[in-house]
Amino acid sequence: MTTPLAVVVLAHDRPQHLHRLVDALHPFPIFLHVDASVPDARHAELVSDLPERVRLLPRVRTEWAGVGLVVAELLGYRAALEETDASHIAVLSGSDYPLHDADGLTARLAHAGDRSLVAFHDLPYDRWGPMRGYDRFVFVNRPWRRHRLFLPLPRPWPRGIHPAGGSALKVLSRTHAERVVTVVAERPDIRRYFTGVWIPDETLVPSVLTSPEFSPYWDEEVADVPQPWFIDWSQAPTQSPEWLIDDHFDAIARAARRPDGPLFARKFGDGSDALLDRIDVELRGRR
């Protein structure tokens, strides 16, 4: 029987929540990346006493808005494709959590078939500033101390690339994960180019998968897919979503119980334990 889901988790802090997340994702295989800049003591907390179904990925630095996060994501895809027969591969941060038990996730992925569950958008995109996202691509960008630096000299994007963006959190079908890995491996110019794109983990995979040269039938392949994550952006415009607390439960439950509702939610922090307990009992059926 095909494994319905493999999970790539990109973590850097909150060991207690990470271990709870790993437990909640039982029995799915997990490919865990821990930021290489995490101190040894914290790294030991994050990776101690993990079950055998968790594979540790080679560590790279995953600085804010830098290319490291998408490098880690690609490492996860490659490992999951090589080591499992999973029909879908999810990318989660260490602050995420499933809203369904294993049977519920499996049923929703079976309904998705060979479709990916993603939230991608073409450019121009009004929420991405005055240039509506094009500045992320046409200028060379670099993060520096949680600030954005860029060289205001326009450059062309690589042949065949259709600039697009979207959430770094996604569930790719095996077909689409293989496509991304293949394109990136065969096109070193794309790899080089995206080191200078702003927030590559929000742009590389969407751009590859929505480009007609690589995905001529993309629109049909993702038609009518639901939003895969519950995220509270009510305070937008902002760089980060709201931390989820117990007051969010009713909204999360309404969304999760819809037939086309989200599979996961973010982001959970140190004050989210009561909410997570309710999710486990009332949505995921744990006692």
C-alpha positions in Angstrom: 0.0 0.0 0.0 1.4 3.4 -1.0 2.3 5.7 1.9 -0.1 8.6 1.7 2.1 11.3 3.2 5.8 12.1 4.0 6.5 15.3 5.9 9.4 17.7 5.7 9.7 19.7 8.9 11.9 22.8 9.0 12.7 23.6 12.7 14.9 25.9 14.7 13.3 26.2 18.2 10.6 25.1 20.6 11.7 21.5 21.2 8.6 20.7 23.2 6.2 21.6 20.4 8.4 19.9 17.8 8.1 16.6 19.7 4.4 17.1 20.0 4.2 17.7 16.3 6.2 14.5 15.5 3.8 12.5 17.8 0.8 14.0 16.1 2.1 13.0 12.7 2.3 9.3 13.6 2.7 7.0 11.6 3.9 9.2 8.7 7.7 9.4 7.9 9.2 12.7 8.8 12.3 14.4 7.3 13.6 16.9 9.9 15.8 19.8 9.1 17.3 21.8 12.0 18.9 25.2 11.2 22.7 24.8 11.3 22.9 28.0 13.3 21.0 26.5 16.2 23.4 26.0 19.2 24.5 22.5 20.0 22.5 22.3 23.3 19.3 23.4 21.6 19.9 21.1 18.7 20.3 18.2 21.1 16.9 19.1 22.7 15.2 19.2 19.3 16.5 15.8 18.1 16.6 13.7 21.3 14.4 10.7 21.7 12.8 10.9 18.2 11.1 7.8 16.8 12.8 5.8 14.0 10.4 7.2 11.4 12.2 10.6 11.7 15.2 11.0 9.4 17.5 13.9 10.1 18.5 15.9 7.0 21.9 17.5 6.4 21.9 20.9 8.1 22.2 24.2 6.4 21.9 27.8 7.7 18.3 28.9 7.3 18.5 32.6 8.0 15.4 34.8 7.7 14.4 35.5 4.1 17.5 33.7 2.8 18.0 30.9 0.3 18.8 28.3 3.1 15.1 27.5 3.7 14.4 26.5 0.1 17.7 24.5 0.1 16.5 22.6 3.1 13.1 22.1 1.5 14.7 20.6 -1.6 16.9 18.3 0.6 13.6 17.1 2.2 12.0 16.4 -1.2 14.9 14.5 -2.4 15.1 12.3 0.7 11.4 11.7 0.8 11.3 10.7 -2.9 14.3 8.4 -2.5 13.3 6.7 0.8 9.5 6.5 0.6 6.7 5.9 -2.0 4.6 8.7 -0.5 1.9 10.0 -2.8 2.2 13.5 -1.2 5.0 15.4 0.6 4.1 18.2 3.0 6.4 21.0 4.0 5.8 22.2 7.6 7.5 24.6 9.9 8.2 23.7 13.5 5.3 25.9 14.5 2.6 24.0 12.6 0.2 21.3 13.7 -2.2 18.9 12.0 -6.0 19.5 12.4 -6.9 15.8 11.6 -5.7 12.4 12.7 -3.8 10.1 10.4 -7.0 8.6 8.9 -8.4 12.1 8.3 -5.3 13.3 6.6 -5.1 10.1 4.5 -8.8 10.5 3.4 -8.3 14.1 2.3 -5.1 13.3 0.4 -6.9 10.4 -1.3 -9.6 12.8 -2.4 -6.9 15.2 -3.8 -5.6 12.4 -6.0 -2.5 13.6 -7.9 -3.2 17.3 -7.1 -1.0 19.4 -4.9 -2.6 21.4 -2.1 -0.9 24.8 -2.5 -1.7 28.5 -2.2 0.2 30.0 -5.2 -0.4 33.2 -7.0 0.8 34.8 -10.3 2.3 38.2 -10.5 1.3 41.0 -10.3 0.2 40.4 -6.7 -1.2 43.4 -4.9 -0.2 42.2 -1.4 3.5 42.2 -2.4 4.2 45.9 -2.3 4.2 48.8 -4.8 5.8 46.7 -7.5 3.4 43.9 -6.8 6.1 41.3 -6.4 8.3 42.0 -9.4 11.0 43.6 -7.3 11.5 40.2 -5.7 12.7 38.9 -9.0 14.2 41.7 -11.1 16.6 43.0 -8.4 19.3 41.1 -6.6 18.1 40.8 -3.0 19.9 39.9 0.2 18.8 39.6 3.8 20.9 41.4 6.4 20.1 41.5 10.1 16.4 41.0 9.4 16.5 43.8 6.9 16.2 43.7 3.1 19.0 44.9 0.9 18.8 45.0 -2.9 20.7 46.2 -5.9 18.3 48.4 -8.0 19.7 47.2 -11.4 17.1 45.2 -13.3 18.0 41.7 -14.5 16.1 39.2 -16.6 14.7 36.0 -15.1 15.8 32.6 -16.4 14.5 31.2 -19.6 11.2 29.4 -19.1 10.5 30.8 -15.7 7.1 32.3 -14.9 7.5 34.5 -11.8 5.0 33.5 -9.1 4.8 33.3 -5.4 3.0 31.7 -2.6 3.1 30.2 0.9 6.3 28.3 1.8 4.0 25.8 3.5 2.6 23.3 1.0 1.6 19.8 0.2 3.0 18.6 -3.2 1.9 15.6 -5.0 4.8 13.2 -5.7 4.6 14.1 -9.4 5.1 17.8 -8.6 7.8 17.2 -6.1 9.7 15.1 -8.7 9.2 17.9 -11.2 10.7 20.6 -8.9 13.7 18.4 -8.0 14.4 17.5 -11.6 14.1 21.1 -12.9 16.4 22.5 -10.2 18.9 19.7 -10.8 19.0 20.2 -14.5 19.0 24.0 -14.5 22.0 25.5 -12.6 21.0 28.9 -13.9 17.7 28.7 -12.0 19.6 27.7 -8.8 21.9 30.6 -9.1 19.2 33.1 -10.0 17.0 32.3 -7.0 19.9 32.9 -4.5 19.1 36.6 -5.3 15.3 36.5 -5.3 13.6 37.9 -2.2 12.4 35.0 0.1 13.2 32.1 -2.2 11.1 29.7 -0.2 8.0 31.7 -1.3 9.1 32.0 -4.9 11.2 29.2 -6.3 8.8 26.3 -6.1 5.7 28.4 -7.2 7.7 29.8 -10.1 8.9 26.4 -11.3 5.5 24.7 -11.0 3.4 27.4 -12.6 5.8 27.9 -15.6 4.3 26.6 -18.8 7.7 25.3 -19.9 7.8 22.9 -17.0 4.1 22.5 -16.1 2.0 23.1 -19.2 -1.2 21.8 -17.5 -0.7 23.3 -14.1 -4.1 25.0 -13.9 -5.8 21.7 -14.5 -3.5 19.9 -12.2 -4.5 22.1 -9.2 -8.0 23.0 -10.1 -10.3 23.6 -7.1 -7.7 22.6 -4.5 -8.6 23.8 -1.0 -6.4 26.1 1.2 -4.2 23.6 3.0 -3.4 25.8 6.1 -5.4 27.7 8.7 -3.4 31.0 9.3 -4.6 34.1 11.0 -3.5 37.1 8.9 -6.1 39.4 10.4 -3.5 42.0 11.4 -2.1 42.2 7.8 -0.1 43.9 6.4 2.5 42.2 8.6 5.5 40.0 8.0 4.2 37.2 10.3 0.7 35.8 11.1 -0.9 35.9 14.5 0.1 33.4 17.1 -2.8 31.0 17.7 -4.3 30.8 21.1 -7.4 29.2 22.7 -9.6 32.0 21.4 -8.9 30.8 17.8 -10.4 27.4 18.4 -14.0 28.0 17.1 -12.7 29.5 13.8 -10.2 26.6 13.4 -12.8 24.0 14.1 -15.3 25.5 11.6 -12.6 25.6 8.9 -11.3 22.1 9.7 -14.7 20.5 9.7 -15.6 21.7 6.2 -15.1 19.0 3.5 -12.6 21.3 1.8 -11.1 22.6 5.0 -7.4 23.0 5.9 -5.2 20.1 6.9 -2.8 22.0 9.1 -2.6 25.3 11.1 0.0 27.7 12.2 1.5 29.3 14.1 1.6 27.8 17.5 3.8 29.1 20.3 4.5 28.8 24.0 1.0 30.1 24.8 -0.8 27.5 22.6 -0.9 24.5 24.8 -4.6 24.8 25.7 -5.5 25.3 22.1 -3.5 22.2 21.0 -5.2 20.2 23.7 -8.6 21.1 22.3 -7.5 20.3 18.8 -6.2 16.9 19.9 -9.4 16.0 21.7 -12.2 17.7 19.7 -10.8 17.6 16.1 -8.2 14.8 16.1 -10.1 12.4 18.4 -7.4 11.8 20.9 -8.3 10.9 24.5 
